């Protein structure tokens, strides 16, 4: 049944993604950025609903009261594909830092490009950092949340990699707080795996933190993430 459910999910997920991307590429250029973000967030909502319907995966969000009304830098652990699209409607309006190669994907990448993400070249880390700080500051000034995955790549479920300080440096220079996020999406949707396992994805929103020192804040949030992930797995 898991194979069957996962297969049905992918048919709907990929099919609807192609259709949504086609519509986005057709009407998106004629809309303001804010309207694009609103309309394009409908597909992630559908994808999560369909994921629950076909694969029995529930999403529980804790700490909603910690979400600030003003722009901030969101830092989240990275376990798979779920968080790359779900954050688009869970935290609105949102700008994501991502590798530029994703924008080359036909239709989907083109649609993503219309949302003005910060698309960096990870092969040139120094230039990538300058771009993240410059464009990140611009997005914050426009009233957007800016999402960073400070581990830099997808990590096996239950694990946390070293956090880079780029997102924290942006928060420090822009004088905005950092909002820590932790989830266990890899338990239900493992990275680069076909099968989706029934269960619950717990997403915890921590309290906003003022950054005084980027390196120290990165270490503190990394420690909080490790502890919070262990706690969620024991629920």
N, CA, C and O of each residue as an XYZ file, in Angstrom:
940
protein
N       0.818     -1.208      0.000
C       0.000      0.000      0.000
C       0.856      1.265      0.000
O       0.478      2.274     -0.595
N       2.018      1.210      0.672
C       2.880      2.390      0.705
C       3.379      2.718     -0.698
O       3.442      3.885     -1.084
N       3.736      1.677     -1.463
C       4.172      1.898     -2.843
C       3.043      2.512     -3.669
O       3.260      3.450     -4.435
N       1.836      1.971     -3.502
C       0.689      2.457     -4.260
C       0.359      3.901     -3.878
O       0.158      4.750     -4.747
N       0.307      4.166     -2.588
C      -0.015      5.520     -2.123
C       1.028      6.526     -2.591
O       0.693      7.627     -3.027
N       2.308      6.131     -2.496
C       3.379      7.033     -2.925
C       3.287      7.301     -4.424
O       3.518      8.422     -4.878
N       2.945      6.259     -5.189
C       2.802      6.427     -6.624
C       1.669      7.369     -6.985
O       1.824      8.234     -7.847
N       0.523      7.200     -6.323
C      -0.617      8.080     -6.572
C      -0.259      9.517     -6.207
O      -0.609     10.456     -6.921
N       0.449      9.676     -5.079
C       0.844     11.026     -4.678
C       1.706     11.680     -5.750
O       1.476     12.835     -6.109
N       2.699     10.952     -6.265
C       3.599     11.540     -7.249
C       2.892     11.900     -8.543
O       3.237     12.890     -9.187
N       1.909     11.104     -8.925
C       1.142     11.437    -10.127
C       0.450     12.788     -9.946
O       0.522     13.654    -10.818
N      -0.220     12.958     -8.806
C      -0.905     14.223     -8.540
C       0.043     15.363     -8.268
O      -0.188     16.494     -8.696
N       1.121     15.062     -7.547
C       2.106     16.089     -7.169
C       2.811     16.654     -8.397
O       2.871     17.869     -8.586
N       3.344     15.763     -9.229
C       4.076     16.209    -10.409
C       3.138     16.787    -11.469
O       3.444     17.795    -12.105
N       1.994     16.131    -11.647
C       1.046     16.633    -12.634
C       0.535     18.016    -12.288
O       0.488     18.903    -13.141
N       0.152     18.197    -11.032
C      -0.345     19.508    -10.608
C       0.776     20.540    -10.613
O       0.537     21.720    -10.869
N       2.009     20.091    -10.327
C       3.144     21.014    -10.332
C       3.424     21.562    -11.717
O       3.714     22.748    -11.876
N       3.338     20.692    -12.726
C       3.535     21.133    -14.106
C       2.441     22.107    -14.511
O       2.715     23.143    -15.117
N       1.194     21.770    -14.171
C       0.065     22.640    -14.520
C       0.183     23.991    -13.817
O      -0.014     25.037    -14.434
N       0.507     23.961    -12.515
C       0.636     25.198    -11.748
C       1.775     26.057    -12.294
O       1.653     27.279    -12.377
N       2.882     25.414    -12.664
C       4.028     26.159    -13.202
C       3.687     26.799    -14.541
O       4.092     27.926    -14.823
N       2.933     26.063    -15.368
C       2.523     26.599    -16.667
C       1.641     27.834    -16.492
O       1.819     28.843    -17.174
N       0.690     27.736    -15.569
C      -0.188     28.873    -15.303
C       0.617     30.041    -14.739
O       0.405     31.192    -15.119
N       1.543     29.732    -13.828
C       2.353     30.778    -13.206
C       3.203     31.509    -14.245
O       3.307     32.735    -14.213
N       3.808     30.757    -15.163
C       4.654     31.371    -16.190
C       3.824     32.194    -17.172
O       4.336     33.122    -17.798
N       2.537     31.850    -17.306
C       1.671     32.557    -18.240
C       1.163     33.871    -17.663
O       1.184     34.902    -18.335
N       0.701     33.827    -16.405
C       0.088     35.030    -15.810
C       1.041     35.778    -14.877
O       0.855     36.969    -14.624
N       2.067     35.079    -14.361
C       2.963     35.680    -13.392
C       3.624     36.973    -13.818
O       3.686     37.912    -13.024
N       4.126     37.057    -15.049
C       4.810     38.292    -15.464
C       3.931     39.539    -15.422
O       4.451     40.655    -15.406
N       2.616     39.372    -15.405
C       1.704     40.515    -15.410
C       1.228     40.890    -14.011
O       0.417     41.803    -13.853
N       1.734     40.182    -12.989
C       1.316     40.432    -11.612
C       2.440     41.068    -10.807
O       3.617     40.922    -11.135
N       2.061     41.771     -9.754
C       3.062     42.307     -8.825
C       3.674     41.153     -8.043
O       3.097     40.067     -7.983
N       4.835     41.381     -7.445
C       5.492     40.326     -6.678
C       4.610     39.840     -5.549
O       4.538     38.636     -5.304
N       3.937     40.742     -4.854
C       3.095     40.342     -3.735
C       1.954     39.447     -4.197
O       1.630     38.460     -3.535
N       1.339     39.788     -5.336
C       0.245     38.965     -5.854
C       0.756     37.618     -6.350
O       0.071     36.604     -6.213
N       1.955     37.602     -6.926
C       2.543     36.322     -7.330
C       2.717     35.410     -6.126
O       2.379     34.227     -6.173
N       3.244     35.971     -5.054
C       3.475     35.167     -3.846
C       2.173     34.611     -3.297
O       2.131     33.474     -2.828
N       1.113     35.404     -3.351
C      -0.190     34.949     -2.854
C      -0.742     33.824     -3.722
O      -1.145     32.776     -3.217
N      -0.754     34.053     -5.026
C      -1.367     33.085     -5.936
C      -0.530     31.813     -6.044
O      -1.071     30.707     -6.055
N       0.795     31.971     -6.123
C       1.657     30.801     -6.286
C       1.671     29.922     -5.045
O       2.054     28.754     -5.118
N       1.255     30.474     -3.895
C       1.246     29.673     -2.670
C       0.081     28.683     -2.636
O       0.018     27.826     -1.754
N      -0.838     28.800     -3.593
C      -1.972     27.880     -3.630
C      -1.525     26.456     -3.946
O      -2.080     25.497     -3.410
N      -0.524     26.316     -4.813
C      -0.071     24.962     -5.150
C       0.570     24.249     -3.968
O       0.243     23.085     -3.740
N       1.471     24.879     -3.194
C       1.994     24.188     -2.009
C       0.900     23.753     -1.041
O       1.001     22.690     -0.429
N      -0.136     24.561     -0.899
C      -1.260     24.171     -0.040
C      -1.918     22.897     -0.569
O      -2.213     21.973      0.189
N      -2.141     22.868     -1.879
C      -2.746     21.683     -2.486
C      -1.838     20.470     -2.303
O      -2.313     19.383     -1.975
N      -0.530     20.652     -2.514
C       0.416     19.541     -2.412
C       0.394     18.929     -1.016
O       0.450     17.707     -0.875
N       0.312     19.765      0.015
C       0.270     19.238      1.378
C      -1.055     18.546      1.660
O      -1.092     17.520      2.339
N      -2.134     19.103      1.144
C      -3.435     18.448      1.308
C      -3.429     17.082      0.629
O      -3.908     16.102      1.201
N      -2.895     17.013     -0.575
C      -2.852     15.766     -1.325
C      -1.903     14.765     -0.665
O      -2.147     13.559     -0.697
N      -0.832     15.264     -0.071
C       0.100     14.406      0.663
C      -0.603     13.749      1.840
O      -0.405     12.564      2.105
N      -1.425     14.522      2.545
C      -2.178     13.978      3.674
C      -3.211     12.963      3.196
O      -3.389     11.912      3.812
N      -3.889     13.281      2.100
C      -4.942     12.420      1.586
C      -4.401     11.076      1.109
O      -4.981     10.034      1.412
N      -3.312     11.090      0.379
C      -2.805      9.868     -0.242
C      -1.848      9.077      0.639
O      -1.839      7.846      0.605
N      -1.043      9.783      1.427
C       0.030      9.110      2.182
C      -0.166      9.123      3.684
O       0.635      8.542      4.416
N      -1.227      9.782      4.163
C      -1.495      9.780      5.593
C      -0.468     10.538      6.401
O      -0.134     10.140      7.517
N       0.038     11.635      5.844
C       1.042     12.441      6.541
C       0.388     13.717      7.060
O      -0.102     14.540      6.287
N       0.390     13.863      8.368
C      -0.209     15.029      9.018
C       0.889     16.029      9.369
O       2.029     15.648      9.632
N       0.533     17.306      9.369
C       1.475     18.354      9.740
C       0.945     19.083     10.972
O      -0.177     19.589     10.965
N       1.747     19.136     12.016
C       1.388     19.857     13.236
C       2.402     20.974     13.452
O       3.609     20.733     13.485
N       1.900     22.199     13.598
C       2.768     23.360     13.784
C       2.646     23.834     15.223
O       1.544     24.054     15.726
N       3.777     23.987     15.872
C       3.821     24.467     17.246
C       4.568     25.794     17.305
O       5.531     26.005     16.567
N       4.124     26.681     18.180
C       4.804     27.955     18.366
C       4.375     29.047     17.405
O       5.143     29.973     17.142
N       3.149     28.957     16.872
C       2.681     29.982     15.941
C       2.693     31.375     16.565
O       2.820     32.379     15.865
N       2.560     31.423     17.878
C       2.544     32.715     18.555
C       3.898     33.424     18.479
O       3.991     34.619     18.760
N       4.948     32.684     18.098
C       6.285     33.275     18.007
C       6.564     33.930     16.659
O       7.598     34.575     16.483
N       5.650     33.768     15.711
C       5.865     34.331     14.381
C       5.683     35.845     14.428
O       4.584     36.319     14.715
N       6.741     36.619     14.151
C       6.633     38.081     14.222
C       5.865     38.641     13.029
O       5.800     38.014     11.971
N       5.294     39.808     13.206
C       4.567     40.457     12.116
C       5.509     41.215     11.198
O       5.173     41.483     10.044
N       6.685     41.563     11.702
C       7.666     42.289     10.904
C       8.613     41.314     10.208
O       8.764     40.175     10.649
N       9.252     41.756      9.120
C      10.189     40.882      8.396
C      11.312     40.382      9.297
O      11.761     41.090     10.198
N      11.757     39.168      9.048
C      12.865     38.589      9.802
C      13.545     37.541      8.939
O      13.071     37.216      7.850
N      14.654     37.017      9.430
C      15.364     35.938      8.743
C      14.964     34.617      9.387
O      15.174     34.423     10.584
N      14.390     33.710      8.606
C      13.994     32.392      9.094
C      15.122     31.408      8.811
O      15.616     31.338      7.685
N      15.527     30.658      9.808
C      16.561     29.632      9.613
C      15.969     28.283     10.002
O      15.438     28.117     11.100
N      16.068     27.329      9.090
C      15.445     26.013      9.288
C      16.423     24.903      8.961
O      17.292     25.057      8.103
N      16.275     23.781      9.653
C      17.021     22.589      9.251
C      16.457     22.078      7.929
O      15.358     22.456      7.525
N      17.213     21.223      7.267
C      16.855     20.818      5.901
C      16.986     19.301      5.779
O      18.090     18.757      5.803
N      15.826     18.617      5.646
C      15.840     17.159      5.569
C      15.366     16.610      4.235
O      15.644     15.457      3.907
N      14.658     17.414      3.464
C      14.141     16.869      2.218
C      13.419     17.899      1.387
O      13.702     19.094      1.472
N      12.491     17.433      0.590
C      11.781     18.296     -0.360
C      10.576     18.977      0.258
O      10.152     20.032     -0.214
N      10.017     18.392      1.304
C       8.788     18.921      1.882
C       8.903     20.386      2.265
O       8.035     21.188      1.921
N       9.963     20.741      2.974
C      10.096     22.107      3.476
C      10.381     23.117      2.377
O      10.145     24.311      2.563
N      10.890     22.657      1.219
C      11.221     23.600      0.157
C       9.973     24.236     -0.456
O      10.036     25.358     -0.960
N       8.831     23.523     -0.416
C       7.613     24.128     -0.948
C       6.630     24.508      0.147
O       5.869     25.460     -0.022
N       6.623     23.790      1.266
C       5.653     24.066      2.322
C       5.873     25.428      2.964
O       4.914     26.104      3.334
N       7.127     25.832      3.097
C       7.425     27.125      3.724
C       6.823     28.280      2.932
O       6.605     29.362      3.476
N       6.553     28.050      1.638
C       6.060     29.120      0.783
C       4.685     29.632      1.217
O       4.334     30.779      0.939
N       3.917     28.796      1.888
C       2.632     29.294      2.380
C       2.550     29.318      3.905
O       1.719     30.031      4.467
N       3.395     28.555      4.570
C       3.395     28.591      6.034
C       3.912     29.929      6.544
O       3.482     30.412      7.592
N       4.839     30.526      5.794
C       5.397     31.828      6.176
C       5.270     32.754      4.960
O       6.006     32.624      3.982
N       4.337     33.672      5.046
C       4.002     34.499      3.881
C       4.053     35.981      4.265
O       3.576     36.371      5.330
N       4.647     36.813      3.371
C       5.317     36.530      2.096
C       6.770     36.110      2.339
O       7.406     36.581      3.283
N       7.284     35.233      1.495
C       8.576     34.603      1.747
C       9.492     34.665      0.530
O       9.063     34.508     -0.613
N      10.771     34.902      0.822
C      11.829     34.803     -0.183
C      12.796     33.714      0.279
O      13.176     33.673      1.449
N      13.193     32.833     -0.642
C      14.043     31.699     -0.289
C      15.427     31.836     -0.902
O      15.569     32.246     -2.054
N      16.435     31.493     -0.130
C      17.793     31.368     -0.651
C      17.940     29.960     -1.220
O      17.683     28.980     -0.521
N      18.351     29.852     -2.484
C      18.472     28.538     -3.115
C      19.621     28.529     -4.120
O      20.146     29.580     -4.487
N      20.005     27.335     -4.558
C      21.065     27.234     -5.556
C      20.487     27.573     -6.922
O      19.381     27.150     -7.260
N      21.232     28.332     -7.696
C      20.693     28.885     -8.939
C      20.329     27.822     -9.966
O      19.502     28.073    -10.844
N      20.936     26.630     -9.872
C      20.644     25.574    -10.832
C      19.164     25.188    -10.835
O      18.643     24.713    -11.844
N      18.490     25.395     -9.698
C      17.072     25.040     -9.619
C      16.229     25.882    -10.572
O      15.168     25.443    -11.015
N      16.694     27.083    -10.885
C      15.927     27.964    -11.767
C      16.008     27.533    -13.224
O      15.270     28.047    -14.065
N      16.900     26.591    -13.530
C      17.039     26.115    -14.896
C      16.048     25.003    -15.236
O      15.931     24.608    -16.396
N      15.333     24.496    -14.222
C      14.359     23.430    -14.463
C      13.198     23.999    -15.279
O      12.587     24.983    -14.861
N      12.879     23.408    -16.430
C      11.786     23.937    -17.252
C      10.480     24.077    -16.464
O      10.132     23.212    -15.661
N       9.783     25.152    -16.700
C       8.499     25.506    -16.098
C       8.620     25.751    -14.596
O       8.428     26.878    -14.139
N       8.940     24.696    -13.814
C       8.982     24.876    -12.359
C      10.031     25.910    -11.970
O       9.751     26.812    -11.180
N      11.229     25.786    -12.517
C      12.288     26.733    -12.197
C      11.978     28.130    -12.691
O      12.291     29.121    -12.031
N      11.353     28.199    -13.872
C      10.995     29.505    -14.405
C       9.942     30.179    -13.517
O      10.006     31.382    -13.264
N       8.979     29.386    -13.052
C       7.953     29.933    -12.160
C       8.575     30.384    -10.844
O       8.222     31.440    -10.319
N       9.503     29.585    -10.308
C      10.181     29.955     -9.077
C      10.948     31.266     -9.243
O      10.996     32.080     -8.321
N      11.546     31.469    -10.417
C      12.289     32.690    -10.669
C      11.429     33.935    -10.586
O      11.927     35.012    -10.260
N      10.129     33.801    -10.880
C       9.216     34.943    -10.811
C       8.956     35.385     -9.377
O       8.436     36.477     -9.147
N       9.320     34.535     -8.404
C       9.101     34.867     -6.995
C      10.294     35.600     -6.398
O      10.330     35.860     -5.196
N      11.269     35.934     -7.236
C      12.455     36.692     -6.837
C      13.229     36.028     -5.693
O      13.502     36.684     -4.688
N      13.586     34.756     -5.818
C      14.416     34.117     -4.791
C      15.840     34.659     -4.869
O      16.199     35.356     -5.818
N      16.635     34.334     -3.870
C      18.055     34.672     -3.895
C      18.771     33.440     -4.433
O      19.017     32.488     -3.693
N      19.102     33.458     -5.708
C      19.665     32.283     -6.381
C      21.188     32.418     -6.443
O      21.715     33.233     -7.200
N      21.880     31.624     -5.651
C      23.326     31.764     -5.519
C      24.073     30.650     -6.254
O      23.522     29.585     -6.532
N      25.325     30.925     -6.557
C      26.244     29.942     -7.113
C      27.050     29.363     -5.954
O      27.964     30.014     -5.448
N      26.722     28.156     -5.536
C      27.392     27.580     -4.367
C      28.849     27.239     -4.643
O      29.619     26.987     -3.716
N      29.226     27.229     -5.915
C      30.624     26.965     -6.258
C      31.532     28.150     -5.988
O      32.755     28.012     -6.002
N      30.942     29.319     -5.740
C      31.699     30.527     -5.429
C      31.186     31.101     -4.109
O      30.432     32.074     -4.115
N      31.582     30.518     -2.986
C      31.019     30.879     -1.687
C      31.180     32.346     -1.297
O      30.283     32.925     -0.685
N      32.306     32.945     -1.643
C      32.503     34.352     -1.259
C      31.519     35.256     -1.997
O      30.916     36.147     -1.399
N      31.363     35.023     -3.292
C      30.403     35.806     -4.065
C      28.974     35.509     -3.618
O      28.122     36.397     -3.587
N      28.727     34.251     -3.273
C      27.389     33.861     -2.826
C      27.008     34.591     -1.540
O      25.864     35.012     -1.373
N      27.974     34.738     -0.635
C      27.695     35.430      0.620
C      27.376     36.901      0.368
O      26.433     37.439      0.946
N      28.156     37.551     -0.491
C      27.902     38.956     -0.803
C      26.518     39.120     -1.429
O      25.788     40.055     -1.102
N      26.167     38.204     -2.330
C      24.860     38.270     -2.975
C      23.737     38.052     -1.968
O      22.720     38.745     -2.006
N      23.920     37.090     -1.068
C      22.891     36.801     -0.062
C      22.663     38.001      0.846
O      21.524     38.307      1.198
N      23.727     38.674      1.222
C      23.596     39.832      2.104
C      22.936     41.003      1.379
O      22.078     41.685      1.938
N      23.338     41.225      0.144
C      22.795     42.356     -0.619
C      21.326     42.135     -0.975
O      20.477     42.980     -0.694
N      21.034     40.988     -1.599
C      19.657     40.724     -2.027
C      18.752     40.423     -0.837
O      17.568     40.760     -0.855
N      19.301     39.794      0.191
C      18.518     39.529      1.387
C      18.061     40.805      2.052
O      16.924     40.901      2.514
N      18.950     41.791      2.103
C      18.586     43.095      2.673
C      17.487     43.756      1.857
O      16.581     44.377      2.412
N      17.571     43.620      0.541
C      16.545     44.187     -0.344
C      15.186     43.540     -0.084
O      14.173     44.236     -0.012
N      15.157     42.208      0.057
C      13.884     41.513      0.281
C      13.282     41.885      1.634
O      12.068     42.051      1.754
N      14.128     42.014      2.641
C      13.639     42.416      3.961
C      13.041     43.823      3.911
O      12.016     44.091      4.537
N      13.680     44.706      3.172
C      13.166     46.072      3.026
C      11.822     46.077      2.318
O      11.012     46.981      2.521
N      11.584     45.064      1.485
C      10.310     44.960      0.768
C       9.218     44.310      1.621
O       8.085     44.150      1.167
N       9.562     43.936      2.861
C       8.574     43.362      3.762
C       8.445     41.855      3.692
O       7.445     41.304      4.152
N       9.455     41.158      3.116
C       9.411     39.705      2.983
C      10.215     39.026      4.088
O      11.224     39.556      4.554
N       9.755     37.854      4.497
C      10.597     36.969      5.293
C      11.664     36.398      4.351
O      11.402     36.191      3.166
N      12.848     36.150      4.873
C      13.907     35.546      4.073
C      14.288     34.215      4.714
O      14.668     34.168      5.884
N      14.183     33.134      3.943
C      14.421     31.784      4.455
C      15.809     31.280      4.085
O      16.207     31.308      2.921
N      16.541     30.818      5.101
C      17.846     30.190      4.912
C      17.794     28.759      5.427
O      17.153     28.474      6.438
N      18.479     27.861      4.718
C      18.760     26.520      5.218
C      20.256     26.488      5.543
O      21.064     26.140      4.683
N      20.628     26.844      6.764
C      22.048     27.050      7.096
C      22.916     25.799      7.052
O      24.141     25.903      7.110
N      22.308     24.616      6.951
C      23.120     23.403      6.790
C      23.681     23.304      5.368
O      24.661     22.598      5.126
N      23.053     24.015      4.436
C      23.558     24.087      3.078
C      23.129     22.949      2.172
O      23.206     23.080      0.950
N      22.684     21.847      2.729
C      22.252     20.702      1.936
C      21.297     19.856      2.774
O      21.149     20.079      3.976
N      20.658     18.891      2.134
C      19.724     18.033      2.857
C      20.473     17.067      3.754
O      21.505     16.513      3.374
N      19.939     16.875      4.948
C      20.597     16.053      5.960
C      19.681     14.884      6.323
O      18.458     15.024      6.316
N      20.261     13.762      6.632
C      19.496     12.574      6.993
C      18.581     12.849      8.177
O      18.943     13.589      9.092
N      17.412     12.258      8.157
C      16.432     12.438      9.232
C      17.053     12.154     10.592
O      17.778     11.175     10.766
N      16.760     13.023     11.552
C      17.279     12.846     12.898
C      18.639     13.477     13.130
O      19.134     13.490     14.257
N      19.257     14.005     12.060
C      20.588     14.584     12.165
C      20.539     16.092     11.912
O      19.641     16.594     11.234
N      21.520     16.801     12.469
C      21.678     18.230     12.233
C      23.133     18.494     11.879
O      24.033     18.103     12.623
N      23.373     19.152     10.752
C      24.730     19.521     10.363
C      25.112     20.889     10.921
O      24.272     21.610     11.460
N      26.365     21.227     10.785
C      26.870     22.517     11.245
C      26.142     23.651     10.543
O      25.956     23.615      9.327
N      25.727     24.664     11.308
C      25.026     25.812     10.748
C      26.027     26.864     10.277
O      26.933     27.245     11.018
N      25.857     27.330      9.039
C      26.660     28.446      8.555
C      26.101     29.741      9.139
O      24.980     29.766      9.647
N      26.867     30.789      9.065
C      26.449     32.032      9.722
C      25.889     33.080      8.766
O      25.579     34.191      9.195
N      25.751     32.754      7.483
C      25.332     33.763      6.507
C      23.976     34.381      6.836
O      23.833     35.602      6.786
N      22.977     33.560      7.174
C      21.671     34.097      7.517
C      21.709     34.968      8.756
O      20.986     35.959      8.852
N      22.544     34.600      9.692
C      22.673     35.360     10.934
C      23.402     36.686     10.673
O      23.114     37.703     11.304
N      24.335     36.651      9.744
C      25.034     37.879      9.354
C      24.064     38.843      8.687
O      24.129     40.052      8.912
N      23.163     38.309      7.867
C      22.150     39.159      7.240
C      21.252     39.804      8.291
O      20.966     40.999      8.222
N      20.805     39.002      9.270
C      19.949     39.545     10.328
C      20.666     40.629     11.119
O      20.065     41.642     11.476
N      21.949     40.417     11.394
C      22.733     41.388     12.151
C      22.853     42.702     11.386
O      22.622     43.774     11.947
N      23.210     42.622     10.119
C      23.407     43.828      9.316
C      22.101     44.556      9.023
O      22.084     45.778      8.872
N      21.007     43.801      8.945
C      19.707     44.410      8.645
C      18.936     44.790      9.898
O      17.860     45.382      9.815
N      19.483     44.453     11.056
C      18.857     44.760     12.346
C      17.455     44.163     12.449
O      16.502     44.833     12.846
N      17.356     42.889     12.082
C      16.095     42.155     12.230
C      16.384     40.879     13.017
O      17.530     40.430     13.048
N      15.386     40.291     13.644
C      15.623     39.059     14.399
C      15.750     37.833     13.505
O      15.376     37.849     12.332
N      16.284     36.785     14.088
C      16.324     35.470     13.460
C      15.218     34.629     14.072
O      15.041     34.616     15.290
N      14.474     33.928     13.230
C      13.402     33.052     13.703
C      13.806     31.607     13.452
O      13.829     31.175     12.300
N      14.127     30.842     14.502
C      14.544     29.441     14.300
C      13.350     28.514     14.082
O      12.323     28.620     14.752
N      13.520     27.599     13.119
C      12.499     26.611     12.773
C      13.139     25.226     12.805
O      14.282     25.056     12.380
N      12.404     24.239     13.305
C      12.900     22.862     13.264
C      11.741     21.932     12.915
O      10.604     22.160     13.327
N      12.040     20.891     12.158
C      11.008     19.938     11.748
C      11.650     18.572     11.538
O      12.873     18.440     11.512
N      10.800     17.561     11.390
C      11.265     16.187     11.191
C      10.714     15.610      9.891
O      10.341     14.438      9.843
N      10.659     16.428      8.833
C      10.020     16.002      7.588
C      10.649     14.744      6.989
O       9.970     13.966      6.319
N      11.945     14.548      7.229
C      12.633     13.397      6.664
C      12.131     12.065      7.177
O      12.369     11.037      6.543
N      11.443     12.052      8.310
C      10.885     10.801      8.828
C       9.747     10.295      7.948
O       9.534      9.089      7.826
N       9.017     11.230      7.335
C       7.885     10.854      6.481
C       8.216     10.956      4.998
O       7.707     10.182      4.187
N       9.069     11.915      4.646
C       9.449     12.132      3.254
C      10.971     12.190      3.183
O      11.539     13.281      3.124
N      11.643     11.039      3.187
C      13.114     11.021      3.153
C      13.646     11.632      1.859
O      13.036     11.492      0.799
N      14.768     12.298      1.955
C      15.370     12.934      0.787
C      15.734     11.900     -0.273
O      16.288     10.845      0.035
N      15.415     12.221     -1.530
C      15.783     11.393     -2.682
C      15.182      9.985     -2.622
O      15.736      9.051     -3.202
N      14.046      9.827     -1.923
C      13.385      8.531     -1.810
C      11.988      8.603     -2.420
O      11.319      9.634     -2.355
N      11.564      7.496     -3.008
C      10.242      7.438     -3.624
C       9.144      7.277     -2.586
O       8.091      7.907     -2.693
N       9.375      6.448     -1.591
C       8.331      6.112     -0.631
C       8.072      7.244      0.352
O       8.989      7.939      0.791
N       6.789      7.409      0.685
C       6.348      8.369      1.694
C       5.699      7.564      2.814
O       4.839      6.723      2.551
N       6.099      7.812      4.054
C       5.649      7.000      5.175
C       4.606      7.744      6.017
O       4.812      8.903      6.376
N       3.491      7.082      6.330
C       2.461      7.724      7.158
C       3.046      8.157      8.502
O       3.902      7.482      9.073
N       2.569      9.282      8.983
C       3.066      9.778     10.258
C       2.788     11.258     10.392
O       1.944     11.815      9.690
N       3.509     11.886     11.303
C       3.294     13.300     11.595
C       4.588     14.082     11.430
O       5.633     13.712     11.965
N       4.493     15.169     10.676
C       5.601     16.113     10.592
C       5.349     17.201     11.626
O       4.375     17.949     11.535
N       6.227     17.277     12.595
C       6.144     18.318     13.611
C       7.046     19.476     13.202
O       8.247     19.292     13.000
N       6.472     20.659     13.082
C       7.249     21.858     12.788
C       7.130     22.804     13.979
O       6.032     23.223     14.345
N       8.258     23.131     14.572
C       8.276     23.988     15.757
C       8.887     25.339     15.408
O       9.980     25.415     14.847
N       8.170     26.393     15.746
C       8.655     27.759     15.549
C       9.195     28.263     16.882
O       8.449     28.374     17.854
N      10.479     28.566     16.928
C      11.090     29.074     18.151
C      10.839     30.559     18.335
O      10.181     31.194     17.511
N      11.358     31.102     19.405
C      11.196     32.528     19.669
C      12.204     33.334     18.856
O      13.353     32.919     18.703
N      11.780     34.484     18.336
C      12.712     35.338     17.588
C      13.903     35.721     18.456
O      13.755     35.977     19.651
N      15.073     35.756     17.852
C      16.294     36.060     18.590
C      17.023     37.224     17.942
O      17.203     37.259     16.724
N      17.434     38.161     18.756
C      18.249     39.278     18.277
C      19.682     38.787     18.107
O      20.212     38.086     18.969
N      20.298     39.153     17.008
C      21.664     38.720     16.722
C      22.642     39.820     17.112
O      22.560     40.946     16.622
N      23.561     39.477     17.996
C      24.624     40.397     18.398
C      25.938     39.979     17.759
O      26.735     40.815     17.335
N      26.150     38.667     17.698
C      27.331     38.099     17.054
C      26.860     36.942     16.168
O      26.252     35.990     16.657
N      27.143     37.029     14.872
C      26.602     36.052     13.920
C      27.065     34.634     14.229
O      26.260     33.703     14.198
N      28.324     34.460     14.520
C      28.863     33.121     14.777
C      28.269     32.522     16.047
O      27.896     31.349     16.069
N      28.180     33.327     17.102
C      27.617     32.838     18.355
C      26.135     32.500     18.197
O      25.665     31.490     18.720
N      25.403     33.345     17.475
C      23.981     33.083     17.261
C      23.767     31.813     16.447
O      22.846     31.045     16.727
N      24.614     31.586     15.439
C      24.516     30.371     14.639
C      24.711     29.137     15.507
O      23.986     28.153     15.366
N      25.687     29.189     16.404
C      25.947     28.059     17.305
C      24.782     27.843     18.278
O      24.406     26.707     18.563
N      24.219     28.939     18.780
C      23.114     28.839     19.732
C      21.867     28.244     19.068
O      21.209     27.373     19.638
N      21.553     28.716     17.871
C      20.367     28.214     17.175
C      20.578     26.760     16.748
O      19.641     25.963     16.781
N      21.787     26.417     16.355
C      22.091     25.029     16.017
C      21.860     24.118     17.220
O      21.289     23.036     17.082
N      22.299     24.551     18.390
C      22.094     23.761     19.610
C      20.613     23.646     19.934
O      20.134     22.576     20.311
N      19.888     24.752     19.786
C      18.441     24.724     20.028
C      17.757     23.760     19.066
O      16.853     23.019     19.454
N      18.193     23.775     17.813
C      17.601     22.903     16.794
C      17.823     21.437     17.129
O      16.902     20.626     17.026
N      19.039     21.095     17.530
C      19.338     19.709     17.904
C      18.449     19.257     19.060
O      17.863     18.175     19.019
N      18.354     20.101     20.097
C      17.563     19.739     21.275
C      16.081     19.646     20.942
O      15.391     18.740     21.409
N      15.591     20.582     20.135
C      14.169     20.594     19.782
C      13.804     19.412     18.903
O      12.714     18.854     19.028
N      14.715     19.025     18.010
C      14.453     17.875     17.146
C      14.353     16.600     17.976
O      13.469     15.774     17.743
N      15.244     16.437     18.931
C      15.193     15.265     19.802
C      13.889     15.230     20.599
O      13.292     14.172     20.796
N      13.463     16.413     21.052
C      12.244     16.501     21.831
C      11.037     16.109     20.979
O      10.162     15.381     21.447
N      10.983     16.587     19.730
C       9.833     16.286     18.859
C       9.768     14.806     18.515
O       8.682     14.251     18.350
N      10.932     14.161     18.407
C      10.957     12.742     18.076
C      10.498     11.874     19.236
O      10.135     10.714     19.042
N      10.512     12.427     20.434
C      10.089     11.682     21.613
C       8.635     11.899     21.977
O       8.131     11.327     22.943
N       7.952     12.748     21.178
C       6.538     13.018     21.471
C       5.697     11.754     21.262
O       4.482     11.781     21.459
